[in-house]
């Protein structure tokens, strides 16, 4: 089975998943979307209200800001694979609970990372950051890139943080402005060229019908 087919299979499993309590209040699960072998993978926290309505990641206000940040960095949304740590919206936008993070990560996110096989993972917010940088504080490591196993991970604030706390907006914009140079550095160390040769145009998207 191709990687694209396996991602689609995971998406079908996610939209009917009942492994944790989050399924009880969701309208739509949000598996993620993007080119099958994207060079960059963005991992947020969990779907918001608009994402829960549409079954797509980052389509609300924070998604619009994310699009601006990517454009500033010379990257388009169609270039990247976007998903979240948890695939269903936590009620009232509360923080995901540890068991919810563990269930979604072990059953779905880890497999998505393996199949997409990005050169760089950009974590958006502290929950996705915590998967790669145990015990770290996002206020101390945001905008920094570190090698984790066979790829690079950049910790960044979640775009929604700027909507709730405008004082963070300059830092978020500055971090994303560094993305082209960080990507170039990662390619050089990994011995990969740009654009990545195996990236297909076809996207694996997932929405509840």
N, C-alpha and C positions, 0 to 999 in steps of 0.2 A: 504494500500500500504506500502511495506517495506521501510525502510530508503534508502536502495540501489536503489530501483526502483524510489524513489522520487529524489535522486541525479541524476539518469540517465535522468529523466524527465526534471530537471533543466538544465542539460547539453544540451538537445535537444532544449530547449528554448533559451539558450545562443547562440548557433551557428547560429541561425537565427534572433537574436535580432536586432531591429532597433530603440531602445528607445532613443539613443543619437547619436551624429554626428560621433562617432568613427567607426560605422559600415560602413561608406562610403569609408574608405580607407583600411579596413582590408582585408587580404586574408583569414585568419581563426580566429575565436574566440577561446579563450583558457579557457574553464571552470575550469579545474583542474583535479587532479587524485590522487588516493591513496586508502588505505583500507577504507571501509565504516565507521568503527568506530575506526579510528586511534587515538592513545594516544596523538600524537603531530600533530598540524596543522601549516604549514608555510604559511604566507601570504606576498607576495611581492607587488610590485607596479603595474606593468602591463607588458604585453608581449613585448619582443624585436623582432628583425627581424627574428631570427631563430624560435622563438616561433610562430610568425605569419605565418611562412612558414609551420610548422609542426602541429600546433594546440595543442601543449603540453607545459606545463610550465617548465621553467628553463632547456632548452636544449642547450643554447648557452654557451659562455665562462663563464658567471657568474654561469650557471648551473653546469658546470664542477667543478668550485671552491666550489660551495655549496655541491656537492657530496663529495669532499675531507673534507670539514668541518664536515659533518655528520659522515663520516667514522672515523674521529679523535675523535668524541664524542661517538663512539660505536653504532651509529644508521645508518641503511641503508635507502636508498631512498624508498624502498618498505615498510618501517615501517610507513612512514609519509604521510599525505595528504597535497598536495601542490597546492596553487592557488594564485591569485592576487586580488588586490582591484578592478581594472578594467579588464575586460575580453578581450578587443580588444586593439591592439597596438595604442598608440597615435602617430599621424604623426610625423616623424622625431625624435621619442623618446622624444618628449616634455613631460612636466609634465601633468598629467591628470587634467582637470579642475574641479572645485568644483561640478558642476552639473553632470559631468560624474561619479565622485566618489559617489555622492549621489544616482544616478540612479542605478549603479551597486551594491552598497552596500545594498540598501533597497530591490531591486528585487531579488538579487542572493546571495551575500556573507553572509548576515545574515541567510538566509535559509540553506546555506551549513554548517555554523558553528553549527546551531541547530541540523542538521541531523547527522553530523560527531560526534559532542559532544566531542571534545578533552579535555583532562585534562589540556594541555598546548597549548597555541597559541604562536608561535614565530613570531613576526612582523619583517619583513625585510625591513628596510628603513623607512623614515619619514611619508609616506602617510598611510601605514598600522598602524604604531605607533599612528598616530593622531586619529585613530578611537577609541582607548582605553585610550590614555593619552592626553587629550585636553590641548593644550598650552605648552606641554613639548618639550624640545629640545633633540634630539637624542644624541647629544654630551655629555649631562649630565646624561642620564639615560640608555645608552646602557649597555647591560649585566645584567641589574637588573630585578628581577621578582616581580610582584605585583599581588595580588588577585583582580580580576575584576568579580564581581558577583560570579558565582559558578565555576570559573576556574581560572587558573593562566596565566598571559601574560608576556612574556619576550621580551623586546625591543632590537633589534640588528640592526647593520648596514646592508644595503643591500650588498650581495657579490660583486655586480658590483662596489661598492665604492672602493674596494681594487684594482680593475683593472684600475680605473681612478686616484686613489690617493694611491700609494703604502705605504705611511706612515700609512694608516689605517689598513693595513693587520695584523700586530701583535695584534692590539686590537680586530679585528674580530675573529682571531684564538683563542685568550684568552677567549673571550665571549663564543664561541662554546665549548671550553674545559670544561666550567663550566656546560654544559647542563646535563650531567649524574647526578651530585649532585643536581641540581635544580629540575630535574625530580623526583629524590628520595624524595626530600623535599615536592614536590607537591603531590606525591602519599600518603605520610604519613599524610599530612593535610587533604586530601580528603578521606582518608580511603580506598584507592584502592591498589590492589596488582599489581605485574608485572610478566608476561605480563597481560594486561587487558583481562579478560576472554571472553568478548563479541567480541573481534576483529576477524573478519573472514578473511580468506586468500584471498578471492575474492576482486578484486579491481574495483572501479568505475572509468573508464577512459573515456575521452571524446575527440574525434578528429572529425574534419569534414571529411566525406567520400569523 
